[in-house]
Structure formats: C-alpha cells, structure tokens
Amino acid sequence: MSKLDEIDIKLLKEIDKRPGQPLARAAEALLDRRSQRVLYKRLLDLEAQQLISVDRRSEKRRSRATITEKGKAAIMGRENPCPAPEARFS
C-alpha cells in the first residue's frame, strides 16, 4: 500500500462526509490544487487500496463512492497519531 498524502486524506474525508456522492463531486473540492484527471486517478488508487468502494452499476454514467472501514481507519490514523513514548508506558 502506498503512503497516503494530504490530497488522499482530503478525498477520503470528503467521501466520508457525503457517502454515495459521485466521484466528480468528491474531486470538486480539490480542483484548485490538482487537475480532474489526476484526482480521478487518485480516487481509482484509493479504490484499489480498498479505502473506498465505488458503485458503477446502480446508475448509468454515475460512479458513486463510499468510504470503507479501512478508509475510516486510515483517516483516524492520521488524526490520532501514536502517543508519545512516555505516554505509552505510564
């Protein structure tokens, strides 16, 4: 699994905020930082890592994204880093 960066985490948080939204809407918030093509590739990479699931069947020409438990864990890992060594042993 590749290391998640700030863009990946923001995409995951966006999908977590609005589950079932189209991929295009999830990428919309970051279009000022990356091109649409790059963001779609990132979303496909997140799907390949099983951090999101994408439903391509329920609606024609619409791919809807939802975050997986693994994706939620990745977000939580970033928000709650390991405690300092002295806190672990007390």
N, C-alpha and C positions, 0 to 999 in steps of 0.2 A: 504494500500500500504506500502510495506516495504521501509526502507530508502535506498537510493542509495549510494553505496560507490565508491571509486576510480576506481575499476575494472568495475563496471557497467557503469560509466560515460565514461571510455575509450572505452568500447564496443559500446556505443551509438555514440560516436564521430567517431569511425571507420566506423560504418554503415552510418552515416550522410555523411562522406567523399566520400564513394563509394556505393550509393544506388543500390540495386539489386544484390549485391555480395553474393556468397554462404556463409552460416553460417560458414563453415570451414575457409574461408578466413578471415572473421571478427574476429574469435577467434585466428587466427595465430599469430597476433602481441603480444598476451599476453601469449603464451605458455611457456615463460621463467618464468612466475610468478604463473601460475596455470595449472593443467592438462587439457587435452582436454575435459574430461568428466565433470569436474567442470565448465568449460567455456560454454559448451553446456547447462548445467543446468541453468546457469546464463542467457543465451540467451532465453531459454524457459520461465524463470521467467519474463524477460523483455517483452516477448510477452504476457504473462498472465496479466501483468500490463498495456497492450496496449501502451507500449512505442515504440515497433517495430511491424511491421506486417511481417509475413513470408508466402511467396508463395511456396506451396509444390506441386502445380498442373501443372504449365507450363512446367516443365522439369522433367523427370523421375529421381529419386535419387538425385535431387538437390533441396535444400531449399534456397530460395533467400530472403534476409532480406532488408527491407526499414524502415526508421525511420518514426514515426508518428508525428503529430503536438504536441501531448502530450510529446513525447520523446524529440522533439526540445525544448519545454518549460522547460523540466527537465534539459537539458544542460544549457540553458540560465539562469535558476535559480541558477545554481552553479557558472556560470561565472560572473553574475551580482547580487551579494547578496544585500539585502535590504540596503539602505543608512543609514548612522549613524543617530541617533535620532535628532541631531541638524540640519542635512541637510533636514529632512522631514518637519520641521516646519518653515523653513525660506522662 
